[in-house]
Amino acid sequence: MKLVSMLDEELLLEKIPGSSKSDIYKYMLEKLSGYVELELDVPSLTQTMLGQSYMHSMPVPGLDMPHVREESLPDLFIVIGLPENPSAVGADMVFMSLIGKDMSDVYLKVISTLARHLTVPGNSEKLIASARNGSSALWNYLQDGDITLRTVVTAKDVMSPATVFLRDDMPLSEAFDLFCTTHRRFLPVVDASGHFKGELSSRAVVKSFFPDYVFMMENLNFLNDFAVFNEIFHSEHALRVAEYLNPAPATATLDTPLIQLTLLLTKQDAGDVYVVDKDNMLCGTFGIDNVISKVLRG
């Protein structure tokens, strides 16, 4: 099924007047309300979408994607708007979604389908160019393009790109630096070729410098010196990440379904799920932040 089958050409609105996001969102909601004969609380829905503006944008210049969940609605409603004054909303195209009861899965499939299409080089420029040429040009682009609706949301759709990682030959000092600057407590580890080797836990590294007998004691009041930290300071440049990594953290493939991915994540006490391709190259990470930002509030 094509993405365009989820859209209604009558809800592709061009030359939308307005000098602000609020004006444009209200106009689009009022048109939707009249077209499908729904009684919408337009001011409230507008304010909700404005309050979620930090979640609207895909990494595509010129595209704004406001959305709101409304349990009283029976379906997923999508309105596409082309502002008369794009600078008013900071976008040439507004892809607005109203997500009705039990429609979050359909919405996620629509968004993941659009996201995959726009990651193909040149497609985002073509989409925005067609929007700038008016509703007919945009509708033709959506009809002619082979944008097939996703049937299953997978790891590739919801993961975060693996832009922060360690190499197994790095000294621990560089790992501590990265833990500090990224505020992360678990980091993926790759070899010099980018193949996934495991996960480094800051907690596990620090724990390794304490003698085992300490963890068998109930009363730790006698511990009050700085010796453990001095040992870390003295050895962190000589010790390598490879000596401390967990070689078998939770992993998934790019086509692992979302529900399986989330179960993998929640079955472990801490850390992320690491997404790899068929050659075991690290592609992305999936953590609880992904569940919240891309599924529960995406």
N, C-alpha and C positions, 0 to 999 in steps of 0.2 A: 504494500500500500504506500502511495506517495504522500509526502508531507502535505502537499497542496490539498489533498483530500480532507485534511483536518481544518482547512480554511474556508472562509466564505468571501467571495469577491465583493459582496455588498458591504463587508466590514473592512475593506481596504480603502481607507479614507485619505484623500490628498488635499493639499492646500489648507491644512488645519490652521485656523487663526489662533493667535495667542502670543503673549509676551513673556510667558513663564511656563515651567513644567506643570504647575498647577492648572493653568488655563488649558493646556493641551490635554492633560489627563482627564480633566472634567469634560471637555468637548467629546473625547473618545468614549467615555463612559455614558454620556447622555445619548450619543448616537446608538451605542449598543443597547441601552435600556429601551429606546424607542423601537429599534429594529426587531428585537426578540420579545418585546412586550414584557419586560421584567421590571419590577419595582426595585431599583437599586438605590442605596443610600450613597449617592455620588460624592457628597462632601467627605463622608467618613472613609470611603474607599480611596479617594484621592489622597487624603492625609496619611492613610496606612501605606500607600505606595511611595509617597514622598519620604516617609520615615524609614523606608527600607531601601532608599536610593543607593546605599553602599553595596547592595547585592544585585543591582540591575544589569551591570555591564558585562558582556563578554569582552574578551580582549580584541575587539574589533572597533576601530575608530568609526564613528558615525552611527552606531547602533545602540539604542537604549531598550532595556527589556524589563519594564516594570511588571510585577505580578502580585496577586493577592489571593489568599485562600478564603473562600466564602461558603460555609457549610449549607447555606440556604439555596445555593444554585444546584441545578440538576445535572450540569454538564461542564465541560471545559469550553470556555469562550475565549477566542483569540481575536483581537482587533489590531490591525496594522495601520499606523498613522504616518503620514508624510507631512511634517510641519511646513507651513508657509514660510516661517522664519526659523530655520534649523538652529540658529544660535540661541534661541529662546530655551531650547531643551538640551542643547549640546549634542544634537544627533540629527541625521538626515532621515532616520527611520526609527519609529517606536513600535516595538513588538510587545503588545500588552496582553497579558494572560489573566483571566479570572478562573480560578481553579475550584470547581464545585466539589460536592461531597463524593468521596471515594474516587476522585479523578487525579490524584497526585501521581499515580504510576503512569497514566497517559501523558500528563504534563512532562514528567521526567523523560519519557521516550521522545516527545517532541523536541525538547530542549537539547537532549543528547544527539538527536539526529541533526539538528541545525548546527550544533557545535562541531560535529565531525565534518559536516560539509564545509564549514568555514575554516577548518584547519588545513584544507587542501590549498596549496599555494595558488593565489589568484582569485579564489572564489569570493573572499570577503570584499575585494575591490569590485568584482562584477556585481555582487548584490547591491552594494551602496551606489554604484554607478547607475544601476537600473532604477533604484529608488529615486535618485535625483532626476531621472527622466520621466517620472510620473507613475501613476498607479497602473496604467496599461503595460508599461515596460516592465514594472516589477512583477505583475501577475504573469506575464509571458515568461519571465525568467524562472519563476517558481514552477510554472507548468512544464517548461521545456527541460529544466534541469532534472537529472536523475537523483532526486533527493528522496530516498526510500525510508519510510518510517522504521525506526528501530523496533524490533519485536521483544528484545531483551536488553536491559541496561547492564552493561558489563564494566569491568575494572577500568577499561580504557576511557569510559565516559565520566567516571567519578574520581579517578585518582588525581593526585597532584604530581606535576612533572618532577623528576628526580634532579633538581638543580643543586641540592646540597648533599654532599656525600664525602666520605673519606676514602683514601687509598690504603690498602693493607700494608704498604711499606712506609707509611708516614710515622713519625715519632708521636708518642702520646701527647707531647706538648702542643702539637698542631691540632690534635683532637680536642684538647681542653680549650684551646682558642676558639674553635668552631662551636663547641658546646656553649661557650660564653656569649659569642656574638649572635648566634641564632636562637638562643634560649630554648634549644631542644635538649632532650635528655637521652634520646636514642638516635643514632645516625646509621644509615646504610654504608656498607663498605664494599668497594670494588677493587679489582686488580688494575694494573696499568692499561689493560685493554678494555676496561669497562664491564668485565664480567662480574656478576654479583658474587660476593664471597661471604657475606653475613652482616651482622648488626653489632654495633658497639654501644654498650650501655654505660653512661657516665657513673651510674650507681655501682654497677658491677666492677668497674675499674677501681673506684675508690675503695670498695669493699675488699678487693684483693690485697690491699696493703695492710690490712689488719690480720693479726694471727688468728687461726681458727678457734683457739680456745676461748677467745673473747666472746664469741657468739653463743657459747654454752653457758655463760654466766648470767645470772639474774640481776646481781648488784654490780652496776658499772660506775659507782660513785668514786672509786679509787682512780679512775682514768682521768687525768687532768693535764697531761703534757702535750707537746707539739711534735713529738717524734715521728708520728705517722706522716704528717704533712711535710716535714723536712725530708723524709725519705722520698716522697713523691717529687718534691722540688729537685732533689739531687739526681733522680733517675728518669724523669719524664722525657728528656731529650734523647736518651739512649734506648729506651724501650719502644717497641714497635706496636702499632695497632693490631697487627696480625696475631700477636700473642694473647690478646684479650677479647677478641671478637667472639660472638656466638655464631657458629657456622651454620646453624639450622633454625633461623627464625621463621615465622609464618610467611609463606610466599604464595603468590597467585600468578596466573597468566593473564594476558590482556583480555581474553574472552571469558574470564571467570564471571558468572552472573553476580549481580549486586548482592543478593541475599546470601549467597555462599561466601562472598567476600566479607560481609558484615559478621557472619557467624565465625569466620576465621579470626577476625579482629576481637570479638567479644569473648572468645574462648580462652584468650591469653590474658594474663594479669596486666601486662604493660607492653609498650612498643607498638610499632606499626605493622601492617602487612605490606610486603615489598612485591611489586609487580615486575615480572621479568618476561622477556620474549622467548621464542623457541630456542634461541642461542644462549639463554641465561644472561642476557644483557639487561642491566637495570633500566627500567623505563619510568617507574613512578612509585609513589608511596600512597598508602591509604590508611588514615587514622580516624579517630573519633571526630576530629574537626571536619573531615570530609563528609561523615554521616550527617553532621548537624548543618553544615553550610550548603552542601550540594543535594541532600535528600530531604531532610526535615525542614529546612528553610530556603532551599534552592529554588 
